[in-house]
Amino acid sequence: MHTDILLTLALIGLLAILCQWFAWWVKLPAILFLLLSGIVAGPVTGWLNPDALFGELLFPIISLSVGVILFEGALTLRFREIAGLETVVRRMVSSGVLVTWAVVSLATHYLLAFPLELAILFGAIMVVTGPTVIVPMLRTVRPNSRISNILRWEGIVIDPLGALLAVLVFEFIISGQGSQALEHTLLQFAKTILIGVLVGGGGGFALEQILRRHLMPEYLHNVAALVLVFVVFAASDTLMAESGLLSVTVMGIWLANRKDLNIEHILNFKESLSVLLISGLFILLAARLDLGQIQALGWPALAVLAVLQFVARPLKVMVAAFGSNLNWRERALLSWIAPRGIVAAAVAAIFSLQLQQQGYAAAELLVPLTFIVIIGTVVLQSATAGLLARALKVAEPEPSGFLIVGANPVARTLAESLVKHDYDCLLCDTNWSYVRTARMHGLKTFYGHPVSQDADRRLDLVGLGRLLALSPQREVNALAVVRYRREFGEGNLYTLLSREEGEKAQDKPEAGYIAFSRELTYQHLAEWISLGAEMHETRLSESFDFDAYYEKYFDKGILLFAIDPRGRLRVIVEDRDLEFGPGWTLLTLVRSEEEKVKTEAQA
């Protein structure tokens, strides 16, 4: 028996990772494959029975896992990211929620003949969207930053609020309705908000002090943060039932918006943990489905899905975006993207079980109806959102910019030259001094490792289609090339050799091209720049051709980039022959005559 349980848990983990890996490979939300795996493992084959496997621990595990997922998502919510869009986001999680709630409740009541109180509960559950499905979809669709930030903020903030709304409706139902039930519900609402904010804010403040005052060694930070999330969630739920989700969300937002507080290492750990929890939860919840109940719901359930997609969501966006500076194209895409995720599934499962124990008719249909909406919204929107974004012209621009590994002097010098010619550049580095200097020069930066969980989540690749690896550390360059090979394509990867690689005369990097020249290493460029070398722009013409250019710069310049007459930028590489003629612009690193003379004298 013990061995069977151990094997089942291991296989669930293996299924979860395989689904995530395959989703990454085909660039579709992992939820599709996780749900399919859970359905096959549960109702189809009967191999996985979560209730028998975990017993009474199943729903406490689900609740704690959802709490960790929401805390991790809240750690990414920085108020500065929605500057100018605060009103839209606020309406999306307030008045917009009421619109969705009302429309879905009425549709469920009249189309499926659900009892009114049960339809209202289902409407409350359906107001959530969720970062577990929004973030993977945004990576594939890649809309502009305004749409991305609105959807991400909505998905994370609305999850605890939706869960809270469902709790209030549940309290109203089991209290027997009437004026006393309404007073009881409003009192519960006030208590939940108060306790959620106080306990969550207190937990955030406590963790902030631990980090700021270095009260614990760094190797304990991640574990301490996880335990504190559990404590905050459990304490809040003990004081007021179902207030834990709000508390951990408040805790995460508090930490994310504290000035000069470094939480990146905690965020990376929580990201990894969340992937595992999300994957496992979707498999477990899908394994509890009853396919007979899904068939019994029939076409009316699809009609409810259609109302949610084509009526409720557009009405919500119309209300939220009223008077904003969002154009009609942005509003249209916002009206289309609203997939449901793990919180909807978990809340529906919890309340369905409790209402069945109370003897409410049709309560067992809450879970299959929720999964129909989850599967329907994810499949429909995943298949069409990218096409719609491009048709509406709100997808990212043609990716001609550069993701530059390094913010060192070489990277900054080259990036400044590229930016002057309207090529977007984003510099990544773990050296804060380099990053700060780059920002002072007006360059876009990312403080962190380009190959990390944090980069996968927060790195904005909008408009970037090429990688220029300019780190003096060959391992960092190699990792970046491997990581972004599928993102940009092997023909858009350029690596500057380090001194060690130059000495070994490496024939070819692991992928892509050797940038500029096999003999040209990072140390060569860094030395030239330290001695005052600058980027020069030279435009070729009939009277000043490439031969004249070569005669002028052959002993004091290094040709790095070229822009053809059609405005396309080419990185100079040995394996690519270019014929330079009139209309070409050559970007050259040129050392001063003074330094040239000095170097020749030393030689």
N, C-alpha and C positions, 0 to 999 in steps of 0.2 A: 504493500500500500504506500509506504513511504517512498519507495523507488518510483512508483507510478506518478505520484505527485511531482517529484523532482523532475522526472522526464517531461511531464506536461509543461511545467514552468519553463524548462529549457527550450522546448519546441515553440512555445509562444514567443519567447525572445528571438529565436531564430526566424520565425515567420515575420515578426515585426521588422527586423533588420533587412530581410530580403525584400519586403514590400517597400520600405523606405528607399532602398538602393535602386530597385526597379523604377520607382516613381521619379527618382533623380535622373535616371538614365533616359526615360521617355519624356521627361519634363511635364508631368501631370501631377495633380495633388495626390499625395500618398493615401489619403482617406479612401479613394476608390479601391485600391488593392487591399488595404487593411480590412475594409468592410467585406469585400469578396472572400478574403481568407477566413474571416470570422464566420461568415455564413456557411462556407464549405466545411469548416471545422466543427461548427455547431449543428444547426438544424439539418444540413444535408447529410453529413456522415455520422453525426452523433458522437464524434470523438471527444469534443470539448464541451463540458457542462460546467460553466462558471459557478453556478449555485452549489453544486456538489463539491467542486474543487475548493472554494473559499468559505462556504457556509455563511455564517453571520458576519464574517469579516469583509464580504464582498463590497457592500455599500460604504462602510467606513473607508476602505481602501480607495474606492472611486472618489469619494468626497475629498480626501486628503490629496489625491493625485490631481484633481481639478484645481485645488487650491494652489499647489506648486506651479501648475501650468499658468494660472492667472498671475501669480506673483512674478514669474519670469517675464510674461508679456508686459506687465506694468513697469518693469525695470527699464523698458525701452521707450516709455512715454515721456518725452521731454516737451515742456510747454512751448519752447522756442520753435519747435518744428511746425507748429500750426499757427504761427504769427499771421494774422489777417484772416484766418479761417475759424477762429474760436467760436463765433456765433453759429456757423454751420455745424460744427461738431457738437456744440451744446444742444442745438435743436435735434440733431440726429439721435441723441441719447435722452431726450426729454419729450417734446411734443411729437417728434417722429415716432417714438416708441408707442405713444397712445394711438396714433393713426394705424400702425401695423397691428397692434393689439385688437382694436375695434374691428378692422376689416377681416382679419383671420378668424376671429371669434364668430362673427356673423356667418362667414362662409362655412365654417365647420358645423355650426348649429343647423343651418338650412340645407346644406348639401349632403351631409353625412348623418343628419338627424341625431346628433349628439345631444345629450341633456345640456341645457344652457350653461350650468355651472362648470361642466366638464369642457365645453367648448371655450369658455372664457379662460380656463386654466391652460388649455392647449394654445390659445392665442397668446397668453403670457409667455409660455415657453418659446414660442416662435419669434419673439422680438429679438432674440440674440442672433449674432452672426458667428463670430469667433475667430481668433488669430490662428487656430490650428488649420483652418482651411483658407483664410484670407491671405496670409503671408505666402504660402506656396503658389497660390494663384497669381498674386502680384508679381512674383519672380518670373512667371511665364508670360503674363500679359504685358508687364512693364509699362503701365500708363505713366503720365506725367506726375511730378512730385506732389502736386496739389491733390490729385485724386488718390494717390497712394497714401498720403498722410491722413486724409479724411477716413479712408476705409480702415486703415490700421488702428487709428484712435477709436473709431466706432466699434471695431471688433473686440478690442480689449476692454474698453470701459463698459460696453453694453452687456457683457457676459455676467458680471456680478449684479448689475441692475436688473437684468432679465430674470436671473435666479431669485433675486429679492422679490420681484413682482409676482413670480410664480408662488413663492412662499406665502405672500399676502393673500393671494387668491385661494390657496390651499387652506389657510387659516380661516378664511371667510366660509369656505365650503363646510369644513368640519365643525365650525361654530354654530351651524344651523341657520345661517342667513338672518335677515331681519335687522332692526336698528341696533340691537345689542351686538350682533355680529359685526356690523359696520364699525361701531365704536371700538370693539376689540381689535379689528383689523388695523384701524388707524393708529391705535395705541401701539400695536406690534410694529407697525411701520416706523413710528418715531423712535421706539426703543432700538430697533435694528440699525437704523441710520446712526443714532448716537453711539451705540456700542461699537459698531463697525469702524466709525471714524476715530473714536478714542483709542480703542485697542490697536487698530492698525497704525495710527499715528504714533502711539506709544512704542510699538514694536519697531517701527522705522527709526524713531529717535534713538532707541536703545542700540540698534545695530549700527547706526551712524556714529554713535559715541565709541563703540568698540573699534570701528575702523579708523576714526580720526585720532583717537588717543593711543592707538596701537596697544590695546589692552590684551590682545591675543596675538600669538605668532601667526604669520600669514598662512601657514599650512592648515590652520584650524578655521580660517575665515569661511570657507565654503561649507564645511560641516556645521559650523555655528549658525550660519545663515539659514541652512535647511532646517535645523532643529528649531530655530526661532520662528520660522514660518509655521511649522507644526504646532508650536506652543501658541502662537497668536491665533491660528485657525481654531484649535481645540478650545482655547480659553474663550474666544468670542462666541463659538457655538454653544459652549456651556452656559454662558451668561444669557444668550439669546439665540434660539435655534435658527440655523441657516444664515447666520450673520457672518460666518467665517470667510466666505468668498469676498464679501465687501471689505473685510479687514485686511486680507492679504493683498488685495488690489490697492487699497489706500497705502499700505506699507511700501509696496513697490513704487508707486508714484512719488511718495515722499523721498525715497532714496534716489530716484532717477533725477530729481530736480533740486537736489542739494548742491550748492556751488562747491567746486573743487573737491568733490568726493569721488574717489576712484573706486568704481564698482565693477570694472570690466572683468576681473578674474571671477567674481561671483556670477556675473552674467554668463560667462562662458560655461561655467559648471552647470548652471541652471538650464542653459540651452540644451546641453547633452542629456541631462536628466529628463527634461520635458519631452524630447524626442522619444525616449524610451517609454515614458508614461503614456503619452498620447497614443503611441503605436499599440501598446498593450491594452489600453482601455477600449479602443475601437474594436479590437479583435474580440475582447471579452463581451462587450455590449452587443456586438453583431451576433455572437454565438448564442445569445439568449433569445434571439428572434424566433417567432413562430411563423413559419411561412404560410400556414393555413390562415392565420389572422390577416396577413397582408393580402392574400387572395380574396378574403371575405370583404375587405374594404372596397376593392374593385375600382371602377372608374370614378366614382365620386371623390375618392382620395386624390386622384390625378387632377380633378377639377379644383380641389382646394389648393393643390400645388400651383396650378395655373393662376388662381386668384392672387396667391401670395407673390408670384413672380411678376405678373402683368398689371396688377391693380395696387396691391398694398405697398410694394417697394417704390414704384413711381410716385404714388401719392406722398409717401414719407419724404422722398427727396425733394419733391415740389415744395412741401411745407418747410423743410429744413433749409433749402437754398434760396428761399424767397428774399429778395432784396440784396443778395450777395453778389460778388463779382465773378461767380462761376458762369462760364458761357454755356450755351445749350448743349454743346457736345460733351462737356464735362458732366453736366447733369444727366445726360442720357446714359453715359457709361456707369455713373454712380447708381442709376436706377436699375441697371442690369445686374450688377455684381452684389450679391448678398448671400453667399452660401452658408448653410447651417453646419455646426460642428459638434465637438465633444460635449460642450456644456449643455446643449439642447438634449443630446442623447442621455447624458447622466441624470439631468433633472427630471426628464420624462420617466426614466427607469425608477428613480426613487419614489416619485409621487404616485406613479401607477401602482407600485406594490403596496404603498400605504393606503390608497383608496380602495384597492381590491380587498384588503383586510377589513376596511370599513363597510364593505358590501355595496359599493357604488357600481351601478350598471355601466357597461362599456369602458370601465377604467382600464381593462386589459388591452384596449385598442390604442391607448395613448402611445405606447412604445412603437408598434409597427407603423402607425401614422407618422410619427416623428422620423423614423428611418426612411420612409418614402420621401419625405420632404428633404432630408439630408442627401440621400442618393440623387434625387431629382435635381436639386439646385446645384450640387457639385458637378454632376455629369453635364447638364445643360450649359452651365456657365463656363466650365473648363473648356468645353468644345467650341464655344462661340465668342467668349470675351476678347480673346486676342484679335480675331477677325474684326469684331466690332470696334475695338480700340483703334485699329489701323484705318478702318473705314471712316471713323469719326475724326481721324487725325489728332488723337490725343495720346497716342502711343509715343514712346521715346523717339527722339530724332534719329536720323541715320547714324549708326554708331561709328563715327570716324575719329573720336577722341582717344586718349591714351590713359590707361591705368599704369602709373609709374611706380615700380617697387623701389622705394627709397625717397627720402627728402633731403639727402645730403647735398653738398655744393654742386656736384655734377648734375644730379637730378633737377635741382632748382634752376640751374643755368639753362639746361635744355628745355625744361617746362616753360620758362618765361619766354623763350624764343618761339615755342609752338603756340602759346596762348596769344602772342602778338599777331599771329597769323590765323586767329580764330579757331584753333584746334583745342578742344576742351582737354584738360589734364587733371587727374586726381592723383596726388602723391601719398603713398602709404609708408609709414615708418613707425618703429617702436621707440625711436630716439626722440624724446619730447623736445629737446633743444632744436633739433632739425625741423620738427613739425612746427614749432613756434616761429622759427625764422621764416619758413615757407609761408605761413599765414601772414606774417608781417609784410611779405612781398606780394600779398594779394593772391596767392595760389590756393586752390582747393586741396584740402588734406584729409587724411584718415589716420588717426592716432591708434595704431594697433598693427598686429601682424596680418599681412594680406591673406594668409592661409590659416584661418581660425573660424570658430563658430561665430564669434562676434562679427567678423568680416562677412560671413555668409548671410547674416541677418541684417547688418546695418550698412554695408558698403553700397553706395548708390552708384550703379553702373549705367545710369541713363546717359546715352550719348557716347559711351565708351565702347570701342570695338577692337582695340589693340592693346597689347601688353608690352611695356618697355621695362625690362628688369635691369635696374641700375644699382643694385646693392653691391657693396664690396664683398659681401658674404655669398659665396657661390651656392651654399645650401639653400639660402633664402630665395635666390633667383631660380634655382632648380625646382623647388617646391611650388613657387608661384606659376612657373611654366606648366607643370603637370596639372595643377589645380584649375587653371583657366584655359586649358587646351580645348575643352568642349565648349566653354563659354564663348570664346572668340574665334576658334578655328586655328589650326596649326600654322597657317600661313600668315597669321597676325601676331605672332609671338617673337619678340626680339630680346636677346640676352647679351648684355655686355660682359665680356670675360673678365675674371679676376686675374691677378698676377700669376697665381698658381696654375690656372687653366691656360693662360698664355704660354707659360713655360713648358707645359705638357703638349702644347700645339694640338689641342683637342680637335678632332676632325669635325665633329658635329655635336651640337647640344642635344639634350634628350628630346626636344621638340622645337619646331620653329627655326629661327635663324640666329646666327651670331651677328650681333648689331655692329655695324660700321666696318670693322676689320678684325681679322684674326690676330693681328699684331697689336691692335689697340685695346688696352686693358683699362679697367677702372682707375688704376693708379696713374696711368699716363694722363688721362683726362683730368683727374684731380690735381695733378702736379701743374699742368698747364693753367688751370683755373686759379689755383693758388698764386700763380705768378702774374695774374692779371689778364689772362686770355678772355676774349669776349666773343659772342656770337655775332657774325656779320651776315647781312643779306645781300646777295648779288644777283641781279637780273640779267640774263643773257639776251643778246640782240644780234642783229646782222653784223654790227660793227664791233661788238665785244662778245666773241664766241667762246666756246669752252677752252680752246687753245689759249686764248688771251687770259681767261680766268686761271688756268693751270699755271701759266707763266708767272702770274701775279702772286698766287698763294701756295705753290707747290712746296716751298720750304718753310712756310710759316702758318699754314692753315690745315685744318682737318675737315673734310667734307662729311657732314653727318646726315643732312636731310635735303631733299629736293622736292619742289612743287612744280608739277607739270603745267602746261598752258591751260588745262581744264580745271585747275585748282586742287588736284589730288596730290596729297602729300605722300612721298615715298621715303622710307628709311633706307639709307645706303647699306647694302650688304654685299658680300663678295659673290654670293651665288646668284645674283640678279643683275643682268646687264641692262643698263639704261643708256639711251642715246640722247644726250643733252643738246638742245638746239634753241633757237630764238623763242622767247616766251617762258622759258624755264627760270625758276628762282632757286638759287642754291643757298643753303644755310650752312655756314662754315664757322668753326671755332678757330679764331685767329688770335695769335699772340702778338704783342706789341713789338715794334722794331727794336725797342730798347732791350727787351728780354731776349729777342732773337740774337742780337749782337753779343749780349752777355753770355748766353749759352754757347755760342760759337767760340768765344774767347776762352771759356772754361774747357771746351773740348780740345 
